[in-house]
Amino acid sequence: MLRKALILAAALGLAAAHQASAEVTQAPLKEATWSFEGPFGHFDQEQLQRGYKVYHDVCSACHSMNLMSYRNLGQLGGPFYDPKWPNPNDNLKVKAIAKDFNVPDIDGDTGDVIKRPATPADTFVKPFPNEAAARASNGGALPPDLSLIAKAREDGPRYIYSLLTGYVPAPAGLRVPAGKYYNPYMPGDLGSFWSGKGEAPKGGFIAMPLQLTDDRVTYDDGVKATADQEAKDVVAFLMWASEPHADERKQTGYAVMIFLFLFAGLVYASYRKLWKDIDHG
């Protein structure tokens, strides 16, 4: 009986030790401010245009946005919204963007599979035909779809910004697996890869190498394309993609609050008028 108790205690001790060593850590996220934060925040259209430029020129080589259609870019509050074209399908800028991509279709006369220029109604073209192709091109890793990434991660905007600008050389004593890159803002457990002094560093490994560097893109509005600026711009675009109606929802909220304030005042004035001659004593 005693032997069984000792074995059980040892097993529990090993399990606890393993759990402690498998603790997932992450460096505190970087501080950043965004125009869309708070109840009175809104998306900066020029920043959204720059962010789309970063996604188009850099991110779209590996990452899809399956829930986005080209016409979304021209909707109210979008990067290329123009009041001249309230219907985003008619937006000339959106049409020009979509036309640069080819999408599969079926020839109505022959039934053959063909390629045609995309229209605003088409979804964003995928960088890979299927998951197997995506993994084969990225060392076995599957690049996540970015349609909702800013909402799918806790503190999404700061997390993505920190991750994109957080690549640093691995500390001495940290063994980095082939095809992986150390990033302190990537949640992970580095205990089994650490042979240096003290505790293992915070962070984890990511399959994506550093992508954003100074002048990686050229902005049409003349803003200096530093790595930090590119990261902030693409984060704003991804946040908008996750909540494309955020500005409209906030504006509706303002109108509702004003209405309720005025209605409350009207009700109070009516109450005073109706009951002013009534003795409440």
Stockholm file with secondary structure:
# STOCKHOLM 1.0

chainA/1-281         MLRKALILAAALGLAAAHQASAEVTQAPLKEATWSFEGPFGHFDQEQLQRGYKVYHDVCSACHSMNLMSYRNLGQLGGPFYDPKWPNPNDNLKVKAIAKDFNVPDIDGDTGDVIKRPATPADTFVKPFPNEAAARASNGGALPPDLSLIAKAREDGPRYIYSLLTGYVPAPAGLRVPAGKYYNPYMPGDLGSFWSGKGEAPKGGFIAMPLQLTDDRVTYDDGVKATADQEAKDVVAFLMWASEPHADERKQTGYAVMIFLFLFAGLVYASYRKLWKDIDHG
#=GR chainA/1-281 SS CHHHHHHHHHHHHHHHHHHHHTCCBCCCCCCCCCTTCSTTCCCCHHHHHHHHHHHHHTGGGTCCCTTCBGGGGGSTTSTTCCTTCSSGGGCHHHHHHHHTSEEEEECTTTCCEEEEECCTTSBCCCSSSSHHHHHHTTTTCCCCCCSSHHHHSTTHHHHHHHHHTCCCCCCTTBCCCTTCEEETTSCBCCGGGBCSSSSCCSCEEESSCCCCCTTSSCCTTCCCCCHHHHHHHHHHHHHHHHCTTHHHHHHHHHHHHHHHHHHHHHHHHHHHHHHTTSCCC
#=GC SS_cons         CHHHHHHHHHHHHHHHHHHHHTCCBCCCCCCCCCTTCSTTCCCCHHHHHHHHHHHHHTGGGTCCCTTCBGGGGGSTTSTTCCTTCSSGGGCHHHHHHHHTSEEEEECTTTCCEEEEECCTTSBCCCSSSSHHHHHHTTTTCCCCCCSSHHHHSTTHHHHHHHHHTCCCCCCTTBCCCTTCEEETTSCBCCGGGBCSSSSCCSCEEESSCCCCCTTSSCCTTCCCCCHHHHHHHHHHHHHHHHCTTHHHHHHHHHHHHHHHHHHHHHHHHHHHHHHTTSCCC
//
